[in-house]
């Protein structure tokens, strides 16, 4: 699902793994 992928990216941006 493209929408889910977008949401996942948004989550990653909000809480980046660093």
C-alpha positions in Angstrom: 0.0 0.0 0.0 1.5 3.3 -1.1 -0.4 5.2 1.6 1.1 3.0 4.3 4.5 3.5 2.9 4.1 7.3 3.1 2.9 7.1 6.7 5.9 4.9 7.6 8.3 7.5 6.1 6.5 10.3 8.0 7.0 8.3 11.2 10.7 7.8 10.4 11.1 11.5 9.8 9.4 12.3 13.1 11.6 9.8 14.9 14.7 9.2 12.8 16.9 6.3 13.7 20.2 7.8 14.6 
